[in-house]
Amino acid sequence: MAKNNKSIKKLKAELKALEAREALLKHNKAMKEIALRFRKDLIKNKTKAESIFNKAILDSIYSVDFEFQSIVYITRKKRIEKFYIADFLIPSIKTIIEIDGEYHFTEEQKQKDIQRTKDLKQKGYKVIRINNNTILSTKDIKHITKYINTLS
């Protein structure tokens, strides 16, 4: 009888572990679907500065492999806790370039950006923030793409 109780306890523990794994998979799938929807919306509604920067990199004589609006997941024990969508990611050197518009200068957004940068640095990324006005000034864009090439 004691052996039977151990078998039942073991089966219950296995069932509980399976249920937890299933819940984790379901949660992560939902988070990925949300992230993909946000990414799609950001690409569709990109800013003028993002478009200029994207074109400048693509037209540059420098060969920098980058991803536009790349999703970066912040996980803990395999669970996606949150995600960020990086304006530009250079995966080979784990560098993120953020193009900051006016709303990044509000106190609330500054605090969010500080947390975002902290989270991304903990994942091993270098974060570079560039003001929209710098991008919109066409004479500066050449210097920026040249600088980005020196990173890779």
C-alpha atoms as a printed R data frame, in Angstrom:
    type eleno elety resid chain resno      x      y       z
1   ATOM     1    CA   MET     A     1  0.000  0.000   0.000
2   ATOM     2    CA   ALA     A     2  2.864  2.406   0.851
3   ATOM     3    CA   LYS     A     3  4.337  1.725  -2.597
4   ATOM     4    CA   ASN     A     4  0.986  2.631  -4.177
5   ATOM     5    CA   ASN     A     5  0.908  5.971  -2.284
6   ATOM     6    CA   LYS     A     6  4.409  6.822  -3.563
7   ATOM     7    CA   SER     A     7  3.325  6.028  -7.124
8   ATOM     8    CA   ILE     A     8  0.246  8.224  -6.769
9   ATOM     9    CA   LYS     A     9  2.289 11.087  -5.303
10  ATOM    10    CA   LYS     A    10  4.829 10.731  -8.104
11  ATOM    11    CA   LEU     A    11  2.079 10.783 -10.752
12  ATOM    12    CA   LYS     A    12  0.471 13.851  -9.149
13  ATOM    13    CA   ALA     A    13  3.844 15.634  -9.136
14  ATOM    14    CA   GLU     A    14  4.394 14.755 -12.797
15  ATOM    15    CA   LEU     A    15  0.911 15.987 -13.677
16  ATOM    16    CA   LYS     A    16  1.514 19.244 -11.836
17  ATOM    17    CA   ALA     A    17  4.829 19.725 -13.691
18  ATOM    18    CA   LEU     A    18  3.116 19.072 -17.036
19  ATOM    19    CA   GLU     A    19  0.370 21.560 -16.225
20  ATOM    20    CA   ALA     A    20  2.968 24.187 -15.265
21  ATOM    21    CA   ARG     A    21  4.882 23.577 -18.500
22  ATOM    22    CA   GLU     A    22  1.678 23.829 -20.527
23  ATOM    23    CA   ALA     A    23  0.779 27.116 -18.803
24  ATOM    24    CA   LEU     A    24  4.287 28.463 -19.498
25  ATOM    25    CA   LEU     A    25  4.074 27.534 -23.177
26  ATOM    26    CA   LYS     A    26  0.622 29.103 -23.464
27  ATOM    27    CA   HIS     A    27  1.819 32.307 -21.748
28  ATOM    28    CA   ASN     A    28  4.944 32.591 -23.934
29  ATOM    29    CA   LYS     A    29  2.929 31.987 -27.092
30  ATOM    30    CA   ALA     A    30  0.508 34.767 -26.134
31  ATOM    31    CA   MET     A    31  3.377 37.155 -25.352
32  ATOM    32    CA   LYS     A    32  5.010 36.407 -28.716
33  ATOM    33    CA   GLU     A    33  1.730 37.032 -30.550
34  ATOM    34    CA   ILE     A    34  1.321 40.389 -28.785
35  ATOM    35    CA   ALA     A    35  4.925 41.348 -29.552
36  ATOM    36    CA   LEU     A    36  4.486 40.483 -33.235
37  ATOM    37    CA   ARG     A    37  1.326 42.625 -33.446
38  ATOM    38    CA   PHE     A    38  3.139 45.580 -31.834
39  ATOM    39    CA   ARG     A    39  6.109 45.117 -34.172
40  ATOM    40    CA   LYS     A    40  3.871 45.016 -37.238
41  ATOM    41    CA   ASP     A    41  2.135 48.223 -36.103
42  ATOM    42    CA   LEU     A    42  5.469 49.991 -35.461
43  ATOM    43    CA   ILE     A    43  6.769 49.044 -38.903
44  ATOM    44    CA   LYS     A    44  3.553 50.250 -40.524
45  ATOM    45    CA   ASN     A    45  3.680 53.560 -38.617
46  ATOM    46    CA   LYS     A    46  7.417 54.235 -38.612
47  ATOM    47    CA   THR     A    47  8.536 57.792 -38.024
48  ATOM    48    CA   LYS     A    48 10.185 60.001 -40.617
49  ATOM    49    CA   ALA     A    49 13.444 59.809 -38.664
50  ATOM    50    CA   GLU     A    50 13.299 55.980 -38.594
51  ATOM    51    CA   SER     A    51 12.683 55.922 -42.362
52  ATOM    52    CA   ILE     A    52 15.603 58.259 -43.035
53  ATOM    53    CA   PHE     A    53 17.910 56.292 -40.741
54  ATOM    54    CA   ASN     A    54 16.822 52.965 -42.264
55  ATOM    55    CA   LYS     A    55 17.433 54.255 -45.793
56  ATOM    56    CA   ALA     A    56 20.783 55.773 -44.779
57  ATOM    57    CA   ILE     A    57 21.991 52.444 -43.452
58  ATOM    58    CA   LEU     A    58 20.738 50.547 -46.495
59  ATOM    59    CA   ASP     A    59 22.294 53.102 -48.887
60  ATOM    60    CA   SER     A    60 25.519 53.329 -46.916
61  ATOM    61    CA   ILE     A    61 28.764 52.130 -48.411
62  ATOM    62    CA   TYR     A    62 29.303 50.333 -45.109
63  ATOM    63    CA   SER     A    63 27.931 46.847 -44.743
64  ATOM    64    CA   VAL     A    64 26.066 46.715 -41.458
65  ATOM    65    CA   ASP     A    65 23.639 43.855 -40.945
66  ATOM    66    CA   PHE     A    66 20.760 45.167 -38.879
67  ATOM    67    CA   GLU     A    67 17.163 44.362 -38.008
68  ATOM    68    CA   PHE     A    68 14.475 47.051 -38.006
69  ATOM    69    CA   GLN     A    69 11.937 46.922 -35.167
70  ATOM    70    CA   SER     A    70 13.470 43.800 -33.668
71  ATOM    71    CA   ILE     A    71 11.774 42.077 -30.719
72  ATOM    72    CA   VAL     A    72 13.910 41.463 -27.641
73  ATOM    73    CA   TYR     A    73 12.357 39.238 -24.984
74  ATOM    74    CA   ILE     A    74 13.156 39.636 -21.290
75  ATOM    75    CA   THR     A    75 12.800 36.213 -19.686
76  ATOM    76    CA   ARG     A    76 13.066 34.762 -16.221
77  ATOM    77    CA   LYS     A    77 13.190 30.992 -15.765
78  ATOM    78    CA   LYS     A    78 12.123 30.518 -19.407
79  ATOM    79    CA   ARG     A    79  9.027 32.726 -18.883
80  ATOM    80    CA   ILE     A    80  8.713 35.839 -21.045
81  ATOM    81    CA   GLU     A    81  8.256 38.616 -18.506
82  ATOM    82    CA   LYS     A    82  8.181 41.469 -21.009
83  ATOM    83    CA   PHE     A    83  9.481 42.445 -24.392
84  ATOM    84    CA   TYR     A    84 10.950 45.483 -26.064
85  ATOM    85    CA   ILE     A    85 10.951 46.357 -29.715
86  ATOM    86    CA   ALA     A    86 14.295 47.868 -30.639
87  ATOM    87    CA   ASP     A    87 14.193 50.452 -33.418
88  ATOM    88    CA   PHE     A    88 17.399 49.033 -34.889
89  ATOM    89    CA   LEU     A    89 19.373 46.000 -33.741
90  ATOM    90    CA   ILE     A    90 22.842 45.040 -34.913
91  ATOM    91    CA   PRO     A    91 22.836 41.397 -33.755
92  ATOM    92    CA   SER     A    92 26.486 40.650 -34.480
93  ATOM    93    CA   ILE     A    93 27.599 43.123 -31.807
94  ATOM    94    CA   LYS     A    94 24.452 43.125 -29.642
95  ATOM    95    CA   THR     A    95 23.917 46.847 -30.178
96  ATOM    96    CA   ILE     A    96 20.525 48.542 -30.162
97  ATOM    97    CA   ILE     A    97 19.963 51.963 -31.687
98  ATOM    98    CA   GLU     A    98 16.914 53.846 -30.462
99  ATOM    99    CA   ILE     A    99 15.628 56.851 -32.365
100 ATOM   100    CA   ASP     A   100 14.030 59.121 -29.761
101 ATOM   101    CA   GLY     A   101 11.222 61.488 -30.686
102 ATOM   102    CA   GLU     A   102  9.761 64.279 -28.574
103 ATOM   103    CA   TYR     A   103  7.749 62.059 -26.220
104 ATOM   104    CA   HIS     A   104 10.997 60.503 -24.951
105 ATOM   105    CA   PHE     A   105 11.691 63.783 -23.169
106 ATOM   106    CA   THR     A   106  8.676 63.613 -20.858
107 ATOM   107    CA   GLU     A   107  9.530 62.670 -17.282
108 ATOM   108    CA   GLU     A   108  7.413 59.499 -17.424
109 ATOM   109    CA   GLN     A   109  9.028 58.292 -20.643
110 ATOM   110    CA   LYS     A   110 12.521 59.115 -19.381
111 ATOM   111    CA   GLN     A   111 11.918 56.751 -16.454
112 ATOM   112    CA   LYS     A   112 10.612 54.031 -18.796
113 ATOM   113    CA   ASP     A   113 13.646 54.478 -21.058
114 ATOM   114    CA   ILE     A   114 15.989 54.158 -18.071
115 ATOM   115    CA   GLN     A   115 14.344 50.842 -17.101
116 ATOM   116    CA   ARG     A   116 14.355 49.645 -20.705
117 ATOM   117    CA   THR     A   117 18.067 50.433 -21.080
118 ATOM   118    CA   LYS     A   118 18.816 48.696 -17.780
119 ATOM   119    CA   ASP     A   119 16.899 45.560 -18.834
120 ATOM   120    CA   LEU     A   120 18.587 45.468 -22.240
121 ATOM   121    CA   LYS     A   121 22.052 45.969 -20.753
122 ATOM   122    CA   GLN     A   122 21.401 43.076 -18.368
123 ATOM   123    CA   LYS     A   123 20.747 40.963 -21.477
124 ATOM   124    CA   GLY     A   124 24.143 42.017 -22.836
125 ATOM   125    CA   TYR     A   125 23.066 44.736 -25.269
126 ATOM   126    CA   LYS     A   126 24.695 48.107 -25.768
127 ATOM   127    CA   VAL     A   127 22.036 50.808 -26.200
128 ATOM   128    CA   ILE     A   128 22.637 53.953 -28.250
129 ATOM   129    CA   ARG     A   129 19.989 56.676 -28.198
130 ATOM   130    CA   ILE     A   130 19.813 59.212 -31.027
131 ATOM   131    CA   ASN     A   131 17.518 62.226 -31.043
132 ATOM   132    CA   ASN     A   132 15.093 62.540 -33.993
133 ATOM   133    CA   ASN     A   133 16.425 66.024 -34.767
134 ATOM   134    CA   THR     A   134 19.909 64.595 -35.277
135 ATOM   135    CA   ILE     A   135 18.550 62.127 -37.834
136 ATOM   136    CA   LEU     A   136 16.432 64.750 -39.581
137 ATOM   137    CA   SER     A   137 19.536 66.875 -40.114
138 ATOM   138    CA   THR     A   138 20.830 65.220 -43.299
139 ATOM   139    CA   LYS     A   139 24.403 66.388 -42.818
140 ATOM   140    CA   ASP     A   140 24.630 64.440 -39.543
141 ATOM   141    CA   ILE     A   141 23.261 61.156 -40.891
142 ATOM   142    CA   LYS     A   142 26.493 60.399 -42.766
143 ATOM   143    CA   HIS     A   143 28.476 60.791 -39.564
144 ATOM   144    CA   ILE     A   144 26.049 58.505 -37.739
145 ATOM   145    CA   THR     A   145 26.228 55.706 -40.325
146 ATOM   146    CA   LYS     A   146 30.008 56.012 -40.377
147 ATOM   147    CA   TYR     A   147 30.077 55.755 -36.563
148 ATOM   148    CA   ILE     A   148 27.773 52.711 -36.635
149 ATOM   149    CA   ASN     A   149 30.139 51.010 -39.073
150 ATOM   150    CA   THR     A   150 32.987 51.450 -36.582
151 ATOM   151    CA   LEU     A   151 30.955 49.445 -34.036
152 ATOM   152    CA   SER     A   152 30.764 46.284 -36.135
